[in-house]
Amino acid sequence: MKVPFLDLPAQNRSVAGEIRAAMDEVIDASAFILGPAVERFERNFAKFAGTSHCVGLNNGTTSLQMALIAAGVGPGDEVIITPLTWVSTAWAISYVGATPVFADVDPVSYTLDPELVRKAITPKTKAIMPVHIYGQMADMTALMAIATEHKLVVIEDAAQAHGATQNGRSAGSIGHIGSFSFYPGKNLGAFGEGGAIVTNDESIAKRIARLRDHAQQGRHNHVEIGFNTRMEGLQGAVLDVKLRHLPAWNDARRRHARFYERQLGSISELQLPRVAEGHDPVWHVYCVQLKTGSRDVLRDALAEKGIATGVHYPTPVPYQPAYAYLGHRVGDFPVAEGIMNSCFSLPMYAELTAEQLTAVCDSLKELLPMTKRHAA
Ligand SMILES: Cc1ncc(COP(=O)(O)O)c(C=O)c1O
């Protein structure tokens, strides 16, 4: 049976009528840049995230960049992040002329270890940017306590965590600013590029709304160096429709995660994802560690049976050639390295059928002994 890693056509078919109607409205009004559809989405997404403001942007990389600028981070500053993330988290810090400082992750949640964050703080530290990786939030309670103690700004990279909670509080709503990506494969995905920041700080929201539009305050009055990072009207329309379905889609992911847990939880070769106390993840990625045997052999064998898997991600960000100047060496971030050397991601999206989920689990059970033999 074929189980793709993602099935966007299936999701799109389920909302096609609603989306076409919403796109038609934008086309009829020719409101292609920002406009009423984006404003409606911003209102609804702020409500969803539990914040008073949302500013629609053009992707989740520039939204991190806009957040850092609005937080006053710039040349000479240090920002603490995790080595286990998509590279954009680090890019944004580099774009503003600051330096990413990496702290290793917690072995249970795979997110920033608060104690190691504390150790990474120097007089130059300006901000912490926790990443809610795979859809589970970092320990925001501990991180906010550290930030308050050291007067640091916290920007949540919630690109993978639309709707995740810790103790009932939503991703993006606890730090000073939350940043989201609406890349098509995300839990909430646009029909192209998209991103947003959420915040309860009106002045930050106003600054980012201005920055994204060439820093105009009134027409043709540019009050600082601006950007073109505006959300497109068509993306706002698509996202607003999909947002209505997001809680049900996240619930379906939670059911699928429970299915994987029931079927695979007792297999000694696998370390399934664990949920930290008080957390309710949204399972953007279902990341499994293979404790013994070859991940690549297993993935190839699964692919031959039609089961697609991914690796999120093979290389810790500080070991990327782009960050060689920081001088890190293998062994600096043992927990993240252990995860990234052994992890592979199973198909995870709302539209997965019971037959597909069963095929994934049955194939894994059948192939794991072969993987072990290969490693011996
Ligand atoms: C953790 C994380 N941060 C930032 C981004 C960047 O988002 P975008 O691809 O929309 O620029 C992504 C998306 O790939 C992500 O997963």
The ligand as a Gaussian input file, in Angstrom:
#p B3LYP/6-31G(d) Opt

LIG

0 1
 C       11.031000      25.491000      13.139000
 C       10.881000      26.307000      11.892000
 N       11.218000      27.611000      11.923000
 C       11.083000      28.402000      10.845000
 C       10.599000      27.896000       9.653000
 C       10.588000      28.795000       8.448000
 O        9.345000      28.921000       7.863000
 P        9.218000      29.257000       6.297000
 O        9.568000      28.020000       5.547000
 O        7.769000      29.625000       6.163000
 O       10.113000      30.374000       5.993000
 C       10.198000      26.565000       9.578000
 C        9.610000      26.018000       8.350000
 O       10.161000      25.315000       7.579000
 C       10.357000      25.733000      10.723000
 O       10.034000      24.444000      10.700000

